[in-house]
Amino acid sequence: MKISAMAKSLVAGIAAGATAAVTAVQDQVLTTGEGVTIALAVIGAWGIVFAVPNRRDTTDA
């Protein structure tokens, strides 16, 4: 199964943002700092995952 780099980074961004959001709202309040942390987690995940190439399949030789 081949997954494009964009789809892979989108899923990673959603996962990172959801993780940060769940942690941020434990006290039932979302502050500006927590919102910035969520945004940075999503943007960071998009950039890092998109920049790292998929491993090449060596079985198709």
PDBQT receptor file of N, H, CA, C and O in Angstrom, charges set to zero:
ATOM      1  N   MET A   1       0.850  -1.179   0.000  1.00  0.00    +0.000 N 
ATOM      2  CA  MET A   1       0.000   0.000   0.000  1.00  0.00    +0.000 C 
ATOM      3  C   MET A   1       0.892   1.238   0.000  1.00  0.00    +0.000 C 
ATOM      4  O   MET A   1       1.799   1.352   0.825  1.00  0.00    +0.000 OA
ATOM      5  N   LYS A   2       0.642   2.147  -0.906  1.00  0.00    +0.000 N 
ATOM      6  H   LYS A   2      -0.095   2.055  -1.576  1.00  0.00    +0.000 HD
ATOM      7  CA  LYS A   2       1.433   3.370  -0.998  1.00  0.00    +0.000 C 
ATOM      8  C   LYS A   2       0.624   4.541  -0.446  1.00  0.00    +0.000 C 
ATOM      9  O   LYS A   2      -0.525   4.762  -0.828  1.00  0.00    +0.000 OA
ATOM     10  N   ILE A   3       1.248   5.278   0.455  1.00  0.00    +0.000 N 
ATOM     11  H   ILE A   3       2.182   5.099   0.766  1.00  0.00    +0.000 HD
ATOM     12  CA  ILE A   3       0.613   6.445   1.040  1.00  0.00    +0.000 C 
ATOM     13  C   ILE A   3       1.432   7.657   0.641  1.00  0.00    +0.000 C 
ATOM     14  O   ILE A   3       2.649   7.684   0.827  1.00  0.00    +0.000 OA
ATOM     15  N   SER A   4       0.768   8.649   0.097  1.00  0.00    +0.000 N 
ATOM     16  H   SER A   4      -0.220   8.628  -0.054  1.00  0.00    +0.000 HD
ATOM     17  CA  SER A   4       1.498   9.846  -0.324  1.00  0.00    +0.000 C 
ATOM     18  C   SER A   4       2.008  10.609   0.878  1.00  0.00    +0.000 C 
ATOM     19  O   SER A   4       1.498  10.463   1.989  1.00  0.00    +0.000 OA
ATOM     20  N   ALA A   5       3.020  11.426   0.641  1.00  0.00    +0.000 N 
ATOM     21  H   ALA A   5       3.433  11.545  -0.262  1.00  0.00    +0.000 HD
ATOM     22  CA  ALA A   5       3.607  12.223   1.727  1.00  0.00    +0.000 C 
ATOM     23  C   ALA A   5       2.596  13.211   2.293  1.00  0.00    +0.000 C 
ATOM     24  O   ALA A   5       2.621  13.506   3.488  1.00  0.00    +0.000 OA
ATOM     25  N   MET A   6       1.707  13.725   1.449  1.00  0.00    +0.000 N 
ATOM     26  H   MET A   6       1.687  13.486   0.479  1.00  0.00    +0.000 HD
ATOM     27  CA  MET A   6       0.714  14.686   1.943  1.00  0.00    +0.000 C 
ATOM     28  C   MET A   6      -0.301  14.020   2.865  1.00  0.00    +0.000 C 
ATOM     29  O   MET A   6      -0.654  14.580   3.903  1.00  0.00    +0.000 OA
ATOM     30  N   ALA A   7      -0.772  12.835   2.499  1.00  0.00    +0.000 N 
ATOM     31  H   ALA A   7      -0.485  12.380   1.655  1.00  0.00    +0.000 HD
ATOM     32  CA  ALA A   7      -1.736  12.131   3.344  1.00  0.00    +0.000 C 
ATOM     33  C   ALA A   7      -1.092  11.728   4.662  1.00  0.00    +0.000 C 
ATOM     34  O   ALA A   7      -1.715  11.809   5.721  1.00  0.00    +0.000 OA
ATOM     35  N   LYS A   8       0.151  11.298   4.586  1.00  0.00    +0.000 N 
ATOM     36  H   LYS A   8       0.657  11.232   3.725  1.00  0.00    +0.000 HD
ATOM     37  CA  LYS A   8       0.876  10.891   5.776  1.00  0.00    +0.000 C 
ATOM     38  C   LYS A   8       1.057  12.075   6.722  1.00  0.00    +0.000 C 
ATOM     39  O   LYS A   8       0.878  11.926   7.931  1.00  0.00    +0.000 OA
ATOM     40  N   SER A   9       1.404  13.238   6.198  1.00  0.00    +0.000 N 
ATOM     41  H   SER A   9       1.549  13.359   5.216  1.00  0.00    +0.000 HD
ATOM     42  CA  SER A   9       1.607  14.403   7.050  1.00  0.00    +0.000 C 
ATOM     43  C   SER A   9       0.280  14.933   7.599  1.00  0.00    +0.000 C 
ATOM     44  O   SER A   9       0.234  15.445   8.718  1.00  0.00    +0.000 OA
ATOM     45  N   LEU A  10      -0.786  14.814   6.828  1.00  0.00    +0.000 N 
ATOM     46  H   LEU A  10      -0.749  14.399   5.919  1.00  0.00    +0.000 HD
ATOM     47  CA  LEU A  10      -2.104  15.242   7.301  1.00  0.00    +0.000 C 
ATOM     48  C   LEU A  10      -2.538  14.420   8.514  1.00  0.00    +0.000 C 
ATOM     49  O   LEU A  10      -3.009  14.972   9.508  1.00  0.00    +0.000 OA
ATOM     50  N   VAL A  11      -2.377  13.118   8.428  1.00  0.00    +0.000 N 
ATOM     51  H   VAL A  11      -1.994  12.670   7.621  1.00  0.00    +0.000 HD
ATOM     52  CA  VAL A  11      -2.741  12.250   9.546  1.00  0.00    +0.000 C 
ATOM     53  C   VAL A  11      -1.864  12.536  10.763  1.00  0.00    +0.000 C 
ATOM     54  O   VAL A  11      -2.354  12.550  11.893  1.00  0.00    +0.000 OA
ATOM     55  N   ALA A  12      -0.586  12.763  10.538  1.00  0.00    +0.000 N 
ATOM     56  H   ALA A  12      -0.189  12.752   9.621  1.00  0.00    +0.000 HD
ATOM     57  CA  ALA A  12       0.316  13.073  11.655  1.00  0.00    +0.000 C 
ATOM     58  C   ALA A  12      -0.065  14.395  12.318  1.00  0.00    +0.000 C 
ATOM     59  O   ALA A  12      -0.013  14.512  13.543  1.00  0.00    +0.000 OA
ATOM     60  N   GLY A  13      -0.449  15.391  11.515  1.00  0.00    +0.000 N 
ATOM     61  H   GLY A  13      -0.491  15.296  10.520  1.00  0.00    +0.000 HD
ATOM     62  CA  GLY A  13      -0.875  16.671  12.069  1.00  0.00    +0.000 C 
ATOM     63  C   GLY A  13      -2.134  16.553  12.898  1.00  0.00    +0.000 C 
ATOM     64  O   GLY A  13      -2.244  17.160  13.964  1.00  0.00    +0.000 OA
ATOM     65  N   ILE A  14      -3.084  15.773  12.412  1.00  0.00    +0.000 N 
ATOM     66  H   ILE A  14      -2.995  15.280  11.547  1.00  0.00    +0.000 HD
ATOM     67  CA  ILE A  14      -4.323  15.565  13.161  1.00  0.00    +0.000 C 
ATOM     68  C   ILE A  14      -4.036  14.843  14.472  1.00  0.00    +0.000 C 
ATOM     69  O   ILE A  14      -4.585  15.197  15.515  1.00  0.00    +0.000 OA
ATOM     70  N   ALA A  15      -3.180  13.838  14.415  1.00  0.00    +0.000 N 
ATOM     71  H   ALA A  15      -2.735  13.550  13.568  1.00  0.00    +0.000 HD
ATOM     72  CA  ALA A  15      -2.846  13.086  15.630  1.00  0.00    +0.000 C 
ATOM     73  C   ALA A  15      -2.123  13.963  16.643  1.00  0.00    +0.000 C 
ATOM     74  O   ALA A  15      -2.430  13.917  17.834  1.00  0.00    +0.000 OA
ATOM     75  N   ALA A  16      -1.174  14.754  16.185  1.00  0.00    +0.000 N 
ATOM     76  H   ALA A  16      -0.924  14.792  15.217  1.00  0.00    +0.000 HD
ATOM     77  CA  ALA A  16      -0.431  15.636  17.098  1.00  0.00    +0.000 C 
ATOM     78  C   ALA A  16      -1.347  16.698  17.691  1.00  0.00    +0.000 C 
ATOM     79  O   ALA A  16      -1.273  16.983  18.886  1.00  0.00    +0.000 OA
ATOM     80  N   GLY A  17      -2.202  17.281  16.873  1.00  0.00    +0.000 N 
ATOM     81  H   GLY A  17      -2.262  17.050  15.902  1.00  0.00    +0.000 HD
ATOM     82  CA  GLY A  17      -3.133  18.298  17.359  1.00  0.00    +0.000 C 
ATOM     83  C   GLY A  17      -4.137  17.734  18.344  1.00  0.00    +0.000 C 
ATOM     84  O   GLY A  17      -4.458  18.371  19.348  1.00  0.00    +0.000 OA
ATOM     85  N   ALA A  18      -4.633  16.542  18.058  1.00  0.00    +0.000 N 
ATOM     86  H   ALA A  18      -4.373  16.025  17.242  1.00  0.00    +0.000 HD
ATOM     87  CA  ALA A  18      -5.594  15.918  18.966  1.00  0.00    +0.000 C 
ATOM     88  C   ALA A  18      -4.950  15.581  20.305  1.00  0.00    +0.000 C 
ATOM     89  O   ALA A  18      -5.560  15.756  21.360  1.00  0.00    +0.000 OA
ATOM     90  N   THR A  19      -3.719  15.099  20.252  1.00  0.00    +0.000 N 
ATOM     91  H   THR A  19      -3.224  14.957  19.395  1.00  0.00    +0.000 HD
ATOM     92  CA  THR A  19      -3.014  14.779  21.493  1.00  0.00    +0.000 C 
ATOM     93  C   THR A  19      -2.789  16.028  22.334  1.00  0.00    +0.000 C 
ATOM     94  O   THR A  19      -3.009  16.017  23.545  1.00  0.00    +0.000 OA
ATOM     95  N   ALA A  20      -2.353  17.094  21.693  1.00  0.00    +0.000 N 
ATOM     96  H   ALA A  20      -2.174  17.103  20.709  1.00  0.00    +0.000 HD
ATOM     97  CA  ALA A  20      -2.127  18.346  22.419  1.00  0.00    +0.000 C 
ATOM     98  C   ALA A  20      -3.445  18.924  22.943  1.00  0.00    +0.000 C 
ATOM     99  O   ALA A  20      -3.484  19.482  24.039  1.00  0.00    +0.000 OA
ATOM    100  N   ALA A  21      -4.518  18.792  22.165  1.00  0.00    +0.000 N 
ATOM    101  H   ALA A  21      -4.486  18.339  21.275  1.00  0.00    +0.000 HD
ATOM    102  CA  ALA A  21      -5.814  19.326  22.584  1.00  0.00    +0.000 C 
ATOM    103  C   ALA A  21      -6.373  18.569  23.779  1.00  0.00    +0.000 C 
ATOM    104  O   ALA A  21      -6.907  19.179  24.706  1.00  0.00    +0.000 OA
ATOM    105  N   VAL A  22      -6.254  17.253  23.767  1.00  0.00    +0.000 N 
ATOM    106  H   VAL A  22      -5.820  16.758  23.014  1.00  0.00    +0.000 HD
ATOM    107  CA  VAL A  22      -6.754  16.458  24.888  1.00  0.00    +0.000 C 
ATOM    108  C   VAL A  22      -6.004  16.820  26.163  1.00  0.00    +0.000 C 
ATOM    109  O   VAL A  22      -6.603  16.938  27.232  1.00  0.00    +0.000 OA
ATOM    110  N   THR A  23      -4.712  16.993  26.046  1.00  0.00    +0.000 N 
ATOM    111  H   THR A  23      -4.226  16.897  25.177  1.00  0.00    +0.000 HD
ATOM    112  CA  THR A  23      -3.916  17.378  27.212  1.00  0.00    +0.000 C 
ATOM    113  C   THR A  23      -4.282  18.785  27.678  1.00  0.00    +0.000 C 
ATOM    114  O   THR A  23      -4.335  19.049  28.879  1.00  0.00    +0.000 OA
ATOM    115  N   ALA A  24      -4.534  19.683  26.732  1.00  0.00    +0.000 N 
ATOM    116  H   ALA A  24      -4.491  19.468  25.756  1.00  0.00    +0.000 HD
ATOM    117  CA  ALA A  24      -4.800  21.079  27.078  1.00  0.00    +0.000 C 
ATOM    118  C   ALA A  24      -6.136  21.278  27.783  1.00  0.00    +0.000 C 
ATOM    119  O   ALA A  24      -6.247  22.160  28.635  1.00  0.00    +0.000 OA
ATOM    120  N   VAL A  25      -7.136  20.498  27.460  1.00  0.00    +0.000 N 
ATOM    121  H   VAL A  25      -7.046  19.781  26.768  1.00  0.00    +0.000 HD
ATOM    122  CA  VAL A  25      -8.469  20.732  28.022  1.00  0.00    +0.000 C 
ATOM    123  C   VAL A  25      -8.779  19.847  29.231  1.00  0.00    +0.000 C 
ATOM    124  O   VAL A  25      -9.947  19.664  29.574  1.00  0.00    +0.000 OA
ATOM    125  N   GLN A  26      -7.777  19.312  29.862  1.00  0.00    +0.000 N 
ATOM    126  H   GLN A  26      -6.828  19.461  29.584  1.00  0.00    +0.000 HD
ATOM    127  CA  GLN A  26      -8.004  18.503  31.057  1.00  0.00    +0.000 C 
ATOM    128  C   GLN A  26      -8.654  19.312  32.174  1.00  0.00    +0.000 C 
ATOM    129  O   GLN A  26      -9.397  18.765  32.990  1.00  0.00    +0.000 OA
ATOM    130  N   ASP A  27      -8.374  20.621  32.212  1.00  0.00    +0.000 N 
ATOM    131  H   ASP A  27      -7.770  21.065  31.550  1.00  0.00    +0.000 HD
ATOM    132  CA  ASP A  27      -8.967  21.464  33.253  1.00  0.00    +0.000 C 
ATOM    133  C   ASP A  27     -10.229  22.189  32.768  1.00  0.00    +0.000 C 
ATOM    134  O   ASP A  27     -10.695  23.117  33.430  1.00  0.00    +0.000 OA
ATOM    135  N   GLN A  28     -10.779  21.783  31.636  1.00  0.00    +0.000 N 
ATOM    136  H   GLN A  28     -10.400  21.030  31.099  1.00  0.00    +0.000 HD
ATOM    137  CA  GLN A  28     -12.012  22.328  31.061  1.00  0.00    +0.000 C 
ATOM    138  C   GLN A  28     -11.862  23.745  30.531  1.00  0.00    +0.000 C 
ATOM    139  O   GLN A  28     -12.868  24.385  30.223  1.00  0.00    +0.000 OA
ATOM    140  N   VAL A  29     -10.637  24.258  30.414  1.00  0.00    +0.000 N 
ATOM    141  H   VAL A  29      -9.821  23.738  30.664  1.00  0.00    +0.000 HD
ATOM    142  CA  VAL A  29     -10.394  25.612  29.925  1.00  0.00    +0.000 C 
ATOM    143  C   VAL A  29      -9.273  25.557  28.896  1.00  0.00    +0.000 C 
ATOM    144  O   VAL A  29      -8.252  24.903  29.108  1.00  0.00    +0.000 OA
ATOM    145  N   LEU A  30      -9.476  26.250  27.780  1.00  0.00    +0.000 N 
ATOM    146  H   LEU A  30     -10.305  26.781  27.608  1.00  0.00    +0.000 HD
ATOM    147  CA  LEU A  30      -8.441  26.327  26.745  1.00  0.00    +0.000 C 
ATOM    148  C   LEU A  30      -7.893  27.753  26.729  1.00  0.00    +0.000 C 
ATOM    149  O   LEU A  30      -8.589  28.693  26.344  1.00  0.00    +0.000 OA
ATOM    150  N   THR A  31      -6.655  27.897  27.146  1.00  0.00    +0.000 N 
ATOM    151  H   THR A  31      -6.090  27.133  27.458  1.00  0.00    +0.000 HD
ATOM    152  CA  THR A  31      -6.036  29.221  27.177  1.00  0.00    +0.000 C 
ATOM    153  C   THR A  31      -5.352  29.513  25.845  1.00  0.00    +0.000 C 
ATOM    154  O   THR A  31      -5.216  28.635  24.994  1.00  0.00    +0.000 OA
ATOM    155  N   THR A  32      -4.929  30.754  25.684  1.00  0.00    +0.000 N 
ATOM    156  H   THR A  32      -5.040  31.468  26.375  1.00  0.00    +0.000 HD
ATOM    157  CA  THR A  32      -4.238  31.157  24.462  1.00  0.00    +0.000 C 
ATOM    158  C   THR A  32      -2.934  30.388  24.292  1.00  0.00    +0.000 C 
ATOM    159  O   THR A  32      -2.599  29.961  23.187  1.00  0.00    +0.000 OA
ATOM    160  N   GLY A  33      -2.214  30.216  25.365  1.00  0.00    +0.000 N 
ATOM    161  H   GLY A  33      -2.486  30.562  26.263  1.00  0.00    +0.000 HD
ATOM    162  CA  GLY A  33      -0.961  29.468  25.307  1.00  0.00    +0.000 C 
ATOM    163  C   GLY A  33      -1.173  28.024  24.885  1.00  0.00    +0.000 C 
ATOM    164  O   GLY A  33      -0.383  27.477  24.115  1.00  0.00    +0.000 OA
ATOM    165  N   GLU A  34      -2.227  27.410  25.380  1.00  0.00    +0.000 N 
ATOM    166  H   GLU A  34      -2.868  27.855  26.006  1.00  0.00    +0.000 HD
ATOM    167  CA  GLU A  34      -2.541  26.036  24.986  1.00  0.00    +0.000 C 
ATOM    168  C   GLU A  34      -2.958  25.967  23.517  1.00  0.00    +0.000 C 
ATOM    169  O   GLU A  34      -2.633  25.005  22.820  1.00  0.00    +0.000 OA
ATOM    170  N   GLY A  35      -3.677  26.985  23.051  1.00  0.00    +0.000 N 
ATOM    171  H   GLY A  35      -3.942  27.766  23.617  1.00  0.00    +0.000 HD
ATOM    172  CA  GLY A  35      -4.047  27.040  21.634  1.00  0.00    +0.000 C 
ATOM    173  C   GLY A  35      -2.824  27.162  20.740  1.00  0.00    +0.000 C 
ATOM    174  O   GLY A  35      -2.748  26.535  19.683  1.00  0.00    +0.000 OA
ATOM    175  N   VAL A  36      -1.876  27.971  21.171  1.00  0.00    +0.000 N 
ATOM    176  H   VAL A  36      -1.938  28.481  22.029  1.00  0.00    +0.000 HD
ATOM    177  CA  VAL A  36      -0.626  28.116  20.405  1.00  0.00    +0.000 C 
ATOM    178  C   VAL A  36       0.138  26.794  20.397  1.00  0.00    +0.000 C 
ATOM    179  O   VAL A  36       0.709  26.413  19.375  1.00  0.00    +0.000 OA
ATOM    180  N   THR A  37       0.150  26.104  21.516  1.00  0.00    +0.000 N 
ATOM    181  H   THR A  37      -0.314  26.413  22.346  1.00  0.00    +0.000 HD
ATOM    182  CA  THR A  37       0.824  24.809  21.592  1.00  0.00    +0.000 C 
ATOM    183  C   THR A  37       0.187  23.801  20.635  1.00  0.00    +0.000 C 
ATOM    184  O   THR A  37       0.894  23.047  19.967  1.00  0.00    +0.000 OA
ATOM    185  N   ILE A  38      -1.129  23.786  20.568  1.00  0.00    +0.000 N 
ATOM    186  H   ILE A  38      -1.704  24.398  21.111  1.00  0.00    +0.000 HD
ATOM    187  CA  ILE A  38      -1.834  22.891  19.647  1.00  0.00    +0.000 C 
ATOM    188  C   ILE A  38      -1.465  23.222  18.203  1.00  0.00    +0.000 C 
ATOM    189  O   ILE A  38      -1.159  22.329  17.414  1.00  0.00    +0.000 OA
ATOM    190  N   ALA A  39      -1.496  24.513  17.863  1.00  0.00    +0.000 N 
ATOM    191  H   ALA A  39      -1.745  25.239  18.505  1.00  0.00    +0.000 HD
ATOM    192  CA  ALA A  39      -1.166  24.935  16.499  1.00  0.00    +0.000 C 
ATOM    193  C   ALA A  39       0.270  24.570  16.139  1.00  0.00    +0.000 C 
ATOM    194  O   ALA A  39       0.529  24.101  15.031  1.00  0.00    +0.000 OA
ATOM    195  N   LEU A  40       1.202  24.779  17.060  1.00  0.00    +0.000 N 
ATOM    196  H   LEU A  40       0.992  25.160  17.960  1.00  0.00    +0.000 HD
ATOM    197  CA  LEU A  40       2.596  24.442  16.793  1.00  0.00    +0.000 C 
ATOM    198  C   LEU A  40       2.797  22.939  16.656  1.00  0.00    +0.000 C 
ATOM    199  O   LEU A  40       3.629  22.498  15.863  1.00  0.00    +0.000 OA
ATOM    200  N   ALA A  41       2.047  22.149  17.417  1.00  0.00    +0.000 N 
ATOM    201  H   ALA A  41       1.371  22.508  18.061  1.00  0.00    +0.000 HD
ATOM    202  CA  ALA A  41       2.139  20.693  17.286  1.00  0.00    +0.000 C 
ATOM    203  C   ALA A  41       1.684  20.243  15.903  1.00  0.00    +0.000 C 
ATOM    204  O   ALA A  41       2.319  19.389  15.283  1.00  0.00    +0.000 OA
ATOM    205  N   VAL A  42       0.588  20.816  15.424  1.00  0.00    +0.000 N 
ATOM    206  H   VAL A  42       0.072  21.509  15.929  1.00  0.00    +0.000 HD
ATOM    207  CA  VAL A  42       0.077  20.457  14.100  1.00  0.00    +0.000 C 
ATOM    208  C   VAL A  42       1.052  20.886  13.009  1.00  0.00    +0.000 C 
ATOM    209  O   VAL A  42       1.396  20.092  12.133  1.00  0.00    +0.000 OA
ATOM    210  N   ILE A  43       1.494  22.130  13.059  1.00  0.00    +0.000 N 
ATOM    211  H   ILE A  43       1.215  22.775  13.770  1.00  0.00    +0.000 HD
ATOM    212  CA  ILE A  43       2.405  22.641  12.031  1.00  0.00    +0.000 C 
ATOM    213  C   ILE A  43       3.739  21.894  12.061  1.00  0.00    +0.000 C 
ATOM    214  O   ILE A  43       4.304  21.577  11.014  1.00  0.00    +0.000 OA
ATOM    215  N   GLY A  44       4.234  21.618  13.257  1.00  0.00    +0.000 N 
ATOM    216  H   GLY A  44       3.776  21.875  14.107  1.00  0.00    +0.000 HD
ATOM    217  CA  GLY A  44       5.492  20.871  13.374  1.00  0.00    +0.000 C 
ATOM    218  C   GLY A  44       5.372  19.465  12.805  1.00  0.00    +0.000 C 
ATOM    219  O   GLY A  44       6.272  18.998  12.106  1.00  0.00    +0.000 OA
ATOM    220  N   ALA A  45       4.283  18.799  13.095  1.00  0.00    +0.000 N 
ATOM    221  H   ALA A  45       3.552  19.178  13.663  1.00  0.00    +0.000 HD
ATOM    222  CA  ALA A  45       4.082  17.450  12.567  1.00  0.00    +0.000 C 
ATOM    223  C   ALA A  45       3.966  17.474  11.050  1.00  0.00    +0.000 C 
ATOM    224  O   ALA A  45       4.535  16.619  10.372  1.00  0.00    +0.000 OA
ATOM    225  N   TRP A  46       3.235  18.447  10.510  1.00  0.00    +0.000 N 
ATOM    226  H   TRP A  46       2.773  19.142  11.061  1.00  0.00    +0.000 HD
ATOM    227  CA  TRP A  46       3.131  18.546   9.052  1.00  0.00    +0.000 C 
ATOM    228  C   TRP A  46       4.500  18.703   8.412  1.00  0.00    +0.000 C 
ATOM    229  O   TRP A  46       4.832  18.006   7.454  1.00  0.00    +0.000 OA
ATOM    230  N   GLY A  47       5.284  19.615   8.943  1.00  0.00    +0.000 N 
ATOM    231  H   GLY A  47       5.014  20.181   9.722  1.00  0.00    +0.000 HD
ATOM    232  CA  GLY A  47       6.583  19.897   8.345  1.00  0.00    +0.000 C 
ATOM    233  C   GLY A  47       7.561  18.751   8.461  1.00  0.00    +0.000 C 
ATOM    234  O   GLY A  47       8.238  18.409   7.492  1.00  0.00    +0.000 OA
ATOM    235  N   ILE A  48       7.643  18.152   9.639  1.00  0.00    +0.000 N 
ATOM    236  H   ILE A  48       7.093  18.430  10.427  1.00  0.00    +0.000 HD
ATOM    237  CA  ILE A  48       8.604  17.077   9.849  1.00  0.00    +0.000 C 
ATOM    238  C   ILE A  48       8.231  15.840   9.047  1.00  0.00    +0.000 C 
ATOM    239  O   ILE A  48       9.088  15.256   8.385  1.00  0.00    +0.000 OA
ATOM    240  N   VAL A  49       6.978  15.434   9.094  1.00  0.00    +0.000 N 
ATOM    241  H   VAL A  49       6.281  15.908   9.631  1.00  0.00    +0.000 HD
ATOM    242  CA  VAL A  49       6.567  14.219   8.391  1.00  0.00    +0.000 C 
ATOM    243  C   VAL A  49       6.634  14.425   6.881  1.00  0.00    +0.000 C 
ATOM    244  O   VAL A  49       7.000  13.500   6.155  1.00  0.00    +0.000 OA
ATOM    245  N   PHE A  50       6.292  15.604   6.397  1.00  0.00    +0.000 N 
ATOM    246  H   PHE A  50       5.994  16.355   6.987  1.00  0.00    +0.000 HD
ATOM    247  CA  PHE A  50       6.355  15.859   4.956  1.00  0.00    +0.000 C 
ATOM    248  C   PHE A  50       7.799  15.873   4.465  1.00  0.00    +0.000 C 
ATOM    249  O   PHE A  50       8.065  15.469   3.333  1.00  0.00    +0.000 OA
ATOM    250  N   ALA A  51       8.725  16.326   5.287  1.00  0.00    +0.000 N 
ATOM    251  H   ALA A  51       8.509  16.654   6.206  1.00  0.00    +0.000 HD
ATOM    252  CA  ALA A  51      10.125  16.438   4.882  1.00  0.00    +0.000 C 
ATOM    253  C   ALA A  51      10.845  15.091   4.836  1.00  0.00    +0.000 C 
ATOM    254  O   ALA A  51      11.797  14.928   4.073  1.00  0.00    +0.000 OA
ATOM    255  N   VAL A  52      10.405  14.131   5.638  1.00  0.00    +0.000 N 
ATOM    256  H   VAL A  52       9.631  14.264   6.258  1.00  0.00    +0.000 HD
ATOM    257  CA  VAL A  52      11.074  12.831   5.689  1.00  0.00    +0.000 C 
ATOM    258  C   VAL A  52      10.481  11.925   4.608  1.00  0.00    +0.000 C 
ATOM    259  O   VAL A  52       9.280  11.652   4.626  1.00  0.00    +0.000 OA
ATOM    260  N   PRO A  53      11.302  11.456   3.671  1.00  0.00    +0.000 N 
ATOM    261  CA  PRO A  53      10.776  10.623   2.587  1.00  0.00    +0.000 C 
ATOM    262  C   PRO A  53      10.424   9.215   3.084  1.00  0.00    +0.000 C 
ATOM    263  O   PRO A  53      10.961   8.731   4.080  1.00  0.00    +0.000 OA
ATOM    264  N   ASN A  54       9.504   8.582   2.356  1.00  0.00    +0.000 N 
ATOM    265  H   ASN A  54       9.068   8.976   1.547  1.00  0.00    +0.000 HD
ATOM    266  CA  ASN A  54       9.168   7.206   2.661  1.00  0.00    +0.000 C 
ATOM    267  C   ASN A  54      10.342   6.293   2.325  1.00  0.00    +0.000 C 
ATOM    268  O   ASN A  54      11.114   6.587   1.412  1.00  0.00    +0.000 OA
ATOM    269  N   ARG A  55      10.478   5.215   3.037  1.00  0.00    +0.000 N 
ATOM    270  H   ARG A  55       9.851   4.977   3.778  1.00  0.00    +0.000 HD
ATOM    271  CA  ARG A  55      11.544   4.260   2.759  1.00  0.00    +0.000 C 
ATOM    272  C   ARG A  55      11.242   3.560   1.435  1.00  0.00    +0.000 C 
ATOM    273  O   ARG A  55      10.100   3.194   1.161  1.00  0.00    +0.000 OA
ATOM    274  N   ARG A  56      12.259   3.384   0.635  1.00  0.00    +0.000 N 
ATOM    275  H   ARG A  56      13.188   3.682   0.858  1.00  0.00    +0.000 HD
ATOM    276  CA  ARG A  56      12.078   2.719  -0.657  1.00  0.00    +0.000 C 
ATOM    277  C   ARG A  56      11.861   1.228  -0.452  1.00  0.00    +0.000 C 
ATOM    278  O   ARG A  56      12.448   0.618   0.441  1.00  0.00    +0.000 OA
ATOM    279  N   ASP A  57      11.017   0.656  -1.285  1.00  0.00    +0.000 N 
ATOM    280  H   ASP A  57      10.540   1.151  -2.010  1.00  0.00    +0.000 HD
ATOM    281  CA  ASP A  57      10.743  -0.772  -1.221  1.00  0.00    +0.000 C 
ATOM    282  C   ASP A  57      11.852  -1.510  -1.968  1.00  0.00    +0.000 C 
ATOM    283  O   ASP A  57      11.997  -1.347  -3.179  1.00  0.00    +0.000 OA
ATOM    284  N   THR A  58      12.631  -2.317  -1.257  1.00  0.00    +0.000 N 
ATOM    285  H   THR A  58      12.513  -2.450  -0.273  1.00  0.00    +0.000 HD
ATOM    286  CA  THR A  58      13.762  -3.005  -1.879  1.00  0.00    +0.000 C 
ATOM    287  C   THR A  58      13.375  -4.362  -2.433  1.00  0.00    +0.000 C 
ATOM    288  O   THR A  58      14.217  -5.036  -3.026  1.00  0.00    +0.000 OA
ATOM    289  N   THR A  59      12.129  -4.788  -2.262  1.00  0.00    +0.000 N 
ATOM    290  H   THR A  59      11.445  -4.241  -1.781  1.00  0.00    +0.000 HD
ATOM    291  CA  THR A  59      11.713  -6.105  -2.764  1.00  0.00    +0.000 C 
ATOM    292  C   THR A  59      11.360  -6.069  -4.245  1.00  0.00    +0.000 C 
ATOM    293  O   THR A  59      11.200  -7.126  -4.854  1.00  0.00    +0.000 OA
ATOM    294  N   ASP A  60      11.235  -4.884  -4.843  1.00  0.00    +0.000 N 
ATOM    295  H   ASP A  60      11.366  -4.025  -4.348  1.00  0.00    +0.000 HD
ATOM    296  CA  ASP A  60      10.865  -4.767  -6.258  1.00  0.00    +0.000 C 
ATOM    297  C   ASP A  60      12.089  -4.762  -7.171  1.00  0.00    +0.000 C 
ATOM    298  O   ASP A  60      12.007  -4.241  -8.283  1.00  0.00    +0.000 OA
ATOM    299  N   ALA A  61      13.189  -5.308  -6.754  1.00  0.00    +0.000 N 
ATOM    300  H   ALA A  61      13.255  -5.731  -5.850  1.00  0.00    +0.000 HD
ATOM    301  CA  ALA A  61      14.417  -5.276  -7.556  1.00  0.00    +0.000 C 
ATOM    302  C   ALA A  61      14.389  -6.229  -8.696  1.00  0.00    +0.000 C 
ATOM    303  O   ALA A  61      15.354  -6.311  -9.456  1.00  0.00    +0.000 OA
TER     304      ALA A  61
